Amino acid sequence: MKNIKWVFVLYALLALLSMFAIGISVGLRSFPGIIISILILIFVMGFGFKTKKKMRDQGLL
């Protein structure tokens, strides 16, 4: 196994937590909570893909 890129582990955990928040919000029937959790998920995943592309362009991946 090669070196772990901890920044990607952090992004994955944040995305996972936002998915959990979506499920909890659905269970609580909180429409604003669902929308906010989805927006956070989109932001975190988008930022992760952006970081991955940037690191790939720099030759770090």
N, CA, C and O atoms as a DFTB+ gen file, in Angstrom:
244 C
 N C O
     1  1       0.840      -1.179       0.000
     2  2       0.000       0.000       0.000
     3  2       0.885       1.242       0.000
     4  3       1.867       1.320       0.739
     5  1       0.531       2.191      -0.822
     6  2       1.325       3.407      -0.931
     7  2       0.953       4.394       0.164
     8  3       0.144       4.101       1.045
     9  1       1.558       5.558       0.087
    10  2       1.281       6.587       1.084
    11  2      -0.191       6.987       1.071
    12  3      -0.818       7.093       0.017
    13  1      -0.719       7.205       2.262
    14  2      -2.114       7.619       2.399
    15  2      -2.180       9.130       2.233
    16  3      -1.403       9.864       2.844
    17  1      -3.095       9.585       1.416
    18  2      -3.345      11.014       1.256
    19  2      -4.431      11.384       2.265
    20  3      -5.617      11.183       2.003
    21  1      -4.037      11.916       3.399
    22  2      -4.949      12.161       4.503
    23  2      -6.023      13.180       4.161
    24  3      -7.116      13.141       4.725
    25  1      -5.725      14.085       3.247
    26  2      -6.728      15.073       2.863
    27  2      -7.932      14.386       2.214
    28  3      -9.068      14.821       2.403
    29  1      -7.691      13.319       1.454
    30  2      -8.790      12.596       0.823
    31  2      -9.562      11.762       1.838
    32  3     -10.767      11.561       1.686
    33  1      -8.894      11.285       2.852
    34  2      -9.587      10.576       3.939
    35  2     -10.528      11.551       4.645
    36  3     -11.662      11.203       4.974
    37  1     -10.050      12.770       4.873
    38  2     -10.883      13.790       5.513
    39  2     -12.097      14.124       4.655
    40  3     -13.210      14.222       5.173
    41  1     -11.899      14.302       3.347
    42  2     -13.022      14.581       2.452
    43  2     -14.029      13.430       2.464
    44  3     -15.238      13.663       2.469
    45  1     -13.538      12.203       2.469
    46  2     -14.434      11.042       2.478
    47  2     -15.240      10.991       3.776
    48  3     -16.432      10.686       3.751
    49  1     -14.608      11.283       4.892
    50  2     -15.326      11.271       6.169
    51  2     -16.370      12.387       6.231
    52  3     -17.474      12.181       6.735
    53  1     -16.022      13.561       5.721
    54  2     -16.989      14.657       5.704
    55  2     -18.172      14.329       4.806
    56  3     -19.313      14.642       5.146
    57  1     -17.911      13.701       3.665
    58  2     -18.996      13.307       2.775
    59  2     -19.873      12.246       3.450
    60  3     -21.098      12.287       3.338
    61  1     -19.250      11.311       4.142
    62  2     -19.996      10.273       4.850
    63  2     -20.875      10.883       5.940
    64  3     -22.030      10.488       6.104
    65  1     -20.333      11.836       6.680
    66  2     -21.118      12.485       7.730
    67  2     -22.304      13.257       7.148
    68  3     -23.381      13.290       7.744
    69  1     -22.103      13.870       5.995
    70  2     -23.222      14.593       5.388
    71  2     -24.284      13.608       4.880
    72  3     -25.474      13.923       4.900
    73  1     -23.863      12.423       4.427
    74  2     -24.846      11.403       4.028
    75  2     -25.624      10.906       5.243
    76  3     -26.830      10.674       5.165
    77  1     -24.932      10.747       6.356
    78  2     -25.625      10.378       7.595
    79  2     -26.633      11.456       7.970
    80  3     -27.750      11.152       8.389
    81  1     -26.236      12.715       7.818
    82  2     -27.119      13.827       8.159
    83  2     -28.358      13.838       7.274
    84  3     -29.447      14.185       7.731
    85  1     -28.198      13.458       6.008
    86  2     -29.361      13.367       5.122
    87  2     -30.337      12.321       5.657
    88  3     -31.541      12.566       5.730
    89  1     -29.815      11.164       6.025
    90  2     -30.660      10.101       6.563
    91  2     -31.348      10.497       7.850
    92  3     -32.526      10.195       8.046
    93  1     -30.628      11.169       8.727
    94  2     -31.221      11.615       9.988
    95  2     -32.300      12.660       9.723
    96  3     -33.359      12.645      10.350
    97  1     -32.022      13.564       8.790
    98  2     -33.003      14.601       8.453
    99  2     -34.260      14.008       7.839
   100  3     -35.364      14.482       8.105
   101  1     -34.100      12.981       7.024
   102  2     -35.273      12.303       6.457
   103  2     -36.079      11.658       7.582
   104  3     -37.308      11.734       7.605
   105  1     -35.372      11.028       8.508
   106  2     -36.060      10.392       9.631
   107  2     -36.806      11.390      10.504
   108  3     -37.870      11.086      11.043
   109  1     -36.237      12.585      10.637
   110  2     -36.880      13.633      11.434
   111  2     -37.875      14.458      10.627
   112  3     -38.547      15.339      11.165
   113  1     -37.960      14.166       9.336
   114  2     -38.832      14.899       8.407
   115  2     -38.524      16.389       8.404
   116  3     -39.422      17.232       8.414
   117  1     -37.222      16.690       8.390
   118  2     -36.759      18.078       8.390
   119  2     -36.311      18.446       6.979
   120  3     -35.201      18.114       6.563
   121  1     -37.187      19.136       6.249
   122  2     -36.868      19.522       4.875
   123  2     -35.654      20.448       4.802
   124  3     -34.801      20.233       3.942
   125  1     -35.530      21.479       5.667
   126  2     -34.325      22.322       5.604
   127  2     -33.043      21.529       5.911
   128  3     -31.993      21.790       5.323
   129  1     -33.136      20.580       6.817
   130  2     -31.974      19.749       7.141
   131  2     -31.535      18.903       5.959
   132  3     -30.340      18.727       5.721
   133  1     -32.508      18.380       5.218
   134  2     -32.206      17.574       4.034
   135  2     -31.497      18.426       2.995
   136  3     -30.473      18.021       2.444
   137  1     -32.044      19.615       2.727
   138  2     -31.462      20.502       1.713
   139  2     -30.050      20.931       2.108
   140  3     -29.140      20.901       1.280
   141  1     -29.864      21.326       3.358
   142  2     -28.534      21.761       3.819
   143  2     -27.538      20.619       3.738
   144  3     -26.398      20.823       3.323
   145  1     -27.951      19.420       4.128
   146  2     -27.050      18.264       4.080
   147  2     -26.660      17.918       2.649
   148  3     -25.508      17.575       2.387
   149  1     -27.604      18.006       1.729
   150  2     -27.300      17.728       0.320
   151  2     -26.329      18.764      -0.227
   152  3     -25.400      18.421      -0.958
   153  1     -26.539      20.030       0.124
   154  2     -25.631      21.085      -0.338
   155  2     -24.220      20.896       0.220
   156  3     -23.234      21.103      -0.487
   157  1     -24.132      20.504       1.481
   158  2     -22.815      20.237       2.077
   159  2     -22.149      19.065       1.371
   160  3     -20.948      19.106       1.105
   161  1     -22.910      18.025       1.065
   162  2     -22.371      16.863       0.360
   163  2     -21.836      17.260      -1.012
   164  3     -20.736      16.858      -1.391
   165  1     -22.602      18.038      -1.750
   166  2     -22.165      18.474      -3.076
   167  2     -20.898      19.314      -2.970
   168  3     -19.975      19.150      -3.767
   169  1     -20.849      20.214      -1.989
   170  2     -19.684      21.067      -1.799
   171  2     -18.438      20.242      -1.461
   172  3     -17.379      20.437      -2.058
   173  1     -18.569      19.326      -0.507
   174  2     -17.418      18.525      -0.069
   175  2     -16.913      17.634      -1.203
   176  3     -15.707      17.559      -1.441
   177  1     -17.824      16.960      -1.902
   178  2     -17.394      16.082      -2.987
   179  2     -16.786      16.880      -4.137
   180  3     -15.792      16.460      -4.728
   181  1     -17.376      18.020      -4.452
   182  2     -16.817      18.872      -5.499
   183  2     -15.431      19.366      -5.141
   184  3     -14.535      19.383      -5.986
   185  1     -15.250      19.767      -3.895
   186  2     -13.937      20.239      -3.455
   187  2     -12.926      19.096      -3.476
   188  3     -11.759      19.311      -3.804
   189  1     -13.359      17.886      -3.132
   190  2     -12.466      16.731      -3.186
   191  2     -12.019      16.422      -4.609
   192  3     -10.841      16.159      -4.848
   193  1     -12.958      16.451      -5.557
   194  2     -12.598      16.209      -6.960
   195  2     -11.689      17.312      -7.493
   196  3     -10.767      17.047      -8.264
   197  1     -11.951      18.537      -7.081
   198  2     -11.113      19.660      -7.502
   199  2      -9.688      19.493      -6.966
   200  3      -8.719      19.728      -7.688
   201  1      -9.564      19.091      -5.713
   202  2      -8.252      18.862      -5.110
   203  2      -7.529      17.724      -5.804
   204  3      -6.324      17.805      -6.040
   205  1      -8.253      16.664      -6.132
   206  2      -7.644      15.521      -6.808
   207  2      -7.113      15.917      -8.184
   208  3      -6.015      15.510      -8.565
   209  1      -7.883      16.705      -8.931
   210  2      -7.439      17.158     -10.249
   211  2      -6.208      18.048     -10.127
   212  3      -5.269      17.941     -10.916
   213  1      -6.225      18.923      -9.131
   214  2      -5.090      19.821      -8.914
   215  2      -3.826      19.032      -8.574
   216  3      -2.749      19.328      -9.092
   217  1      -3.958      18.032      -7.705
   218  2      -2.804      17.220      -7.321
   219  2      -2.327      16.361      -8.497
   220  3      -1.126      16.150      -8.661
   221  1      -3.260      15.868      -9.314
   222  2      -2.883      15.081     -10.473
   223  2      -2.125      15.946     -11.486
   224  3      -1.137      15.499     -12.069
   225  1      -2.589      17.188     -11.695
   226  2      -1.910      18.093     -12.616
   227  2      -0.504      18.450     -12.136
   228  3       0.389      18.683     -12.950
   229  1      -0.304      18.494     -10.810
   230  2       1.001      18.800     -10.244
   231  2       1.909      17.570     -10.185
   232  3       3.088      17.686      -9.849
   233  1       1.373      16.409     -10.505
   234  2       2.152      15.182     -10.502
   235  2       2.303      14.560      -9.131
   236  3       3.206      13.751      -8.919
   237  1       1.451      14.914      -8.207
   238  2       1.542      14.372      -6.848
   239  2       0.762      13.068      -6.680
   240  3       0.879      12.400      -5.653
   241  1      -0.025      12.713      -7.682
   242  2      -0.778      11.438      -7.629
   243  2      -0.279      10.487      -8.681
   244  3      -0.785       9.370      -8.794
